[in-house]
């Protein structure tokens, strides 16, 4: 009997933990896109095609700056946020897939 009730209790704990993680990862818990409009926006042209641009919010944290990629991930700015955004998005394949010239 003890094993059965302990098993039910542990399954309930696992289910509650999974539910809490699912709610925390949901877009509504993370904030809507309206929340990102309060961050300053940067617009970066492609290094290879200046007519191609991308815009994204930048947030300033005590540890450094982060830029938000189109998929929603925040990444740390490397040299600067313009460089990071450009190389992680519009110039990614041209920088890393092109053969050396």
C-alpha positions as CSV (number, residue, x, y, z in Angstrom):
1,X,0.0,0.0,0.0
2,X,2.8,2.4,0.8
3,X,4.4,1.9,-2.6
4,X,1.1,2.7,-4.4
5,X,0.4,6.0,-2.6
6,X,4.0,7.0,-2.9
7,X,3.9,6.3,-6.6
8,X,0.7,8.4,-7.0
9,X,2.3,11.2,-5.1
10,X,5.4,11.2,-7.2
11,X,3.3,11.1,-10.4
12,X,1.3,14.1,-9.1
13,X,4.5,16.0,-8.4
14,X,5.9,15.2,-11.9
15,X,2.6,16.3,-13.5
16,X,2.5,19.6,-11.4
17,X,6.1,20.3,-12.3
18,X,5.5,19.7,-16.0
19,X,2.4,22.0,-15.9
20,X,4.4,24.7,-14.2
21,X,7.2,24.5,-16.8
22,X,4.7,24.6,-19.7
23,X,3.1,27.7,-18.3
24,X,6.4,29.4,-17.7
25,X,7.5,28.7,-21.2
26,X,4.3,29.9,-22.8
27,X,4.4,33.2,-24.8
28,X,1.9,34.9,-22.5
29,X,4.1,34.2,-19.5
30,X,7.2,35.5,-21.3
31,X,5.3,38.7,-22.3
32,X,3.8,39.7,-25.6
33,X,5.5,41.5,-28.4
34,X,4.0,44.7,-27.1
35,X,6.3,44.4,-24.1
36,X,9.3,44.5,-26.5
37,X,8.3,47.8,-28.0
38,X,9.5,49.5,-24.9
39,X,13.1,48.4,-25.7
40,X,15.1,50.6,-28.1
41,X,15.1,49.3,-31.7
42,X,18.1,49.0,-34.0
43,X,18.0,48.5,-37.8
44,X,20.9,46.9,-39.5
45,X,21.6,46.7,-43.3
46,X,23.3,43.6,-44.7
47,X,27.0,43.9,-45.3
48,X,26.5,42.3,-48.7
49,X,23.2,43.8,-49.9
50,X,22.5,47.2,-48.3
51,X,18.9,47.1,-49.5
52,X,18.2,44.2,-47.1
53,X,17.7,45.3,-43.5
54,X,16.5,43.8,-40.2
55,X,15.2,45.5,-37.1
56,X,15.2,44.2,-33.5
57,X,14.9,45.4,-29.9
58,X,18.0,45.7,-27.7
59,X,17.9,45.4,-23.9
60,X,20.6,46.7,-21.5
61,X,21.4,44.5,-18.6
62,X,24.1,44.9,-15.9
63,X,26.1,42.0,-17.5
64,X,25.9,43.6,-21.0
65,X,23.6,44.2,-23.9
66,X,21.3,41.6,-25.6
67,X,19.6,41.7,-29.0
68,X,16.4,39.8,-29.8
69,X,16.5,37.5,-32.8
70,X,13.5,37.0,-35.0
71,X,12.7,33.6,-33.4
72,X,12.4,35.3,-30.0
73,X,15.7,34.3,-28.5
74,X,17.8,37.0,-26.7
75,X,21.5,36.7,-27.5
76,X,24.5,38.5,-26.0
77,X,25.9,41.3,-28.2
78,X,29.5,40.3,-29.2
79,X,31.4,43.2,-30.7
80,X,28.3,45.3,-30.7
81,X,24.6,44.6,-31.2
82,X,24.6,45.7,-34.8
83,X,27.4,43.2,-35.6
84,X,25.6,40.4,-33.7
85,X,22.2,41.0,-35.3
86,X,23.7,41.2,-38.8
87,X,25.8,38.1,-38.5
88,X,23.1,36.0,-36.7
89,X,20.4,36.8,-39.3
90,X,20.7,38.4,-42.7
91,X,24.4,37.7,-43.3
92,X,24.6,34.4,-41.5
93,X,24.9,32.1,-44.6
94,X,27.0,34.5,-46.6
95,X,29.5,34.6,-43.7
96,X,29.7,31.0,-42.8
97,X,28.7,29.0,-45.9
98,X,30.5,30.9,-48.6
99,X,33.9,29.6,-49.8
100,X,36.9,31.8,-49.2
101,X,37.8,34.2,-52.0
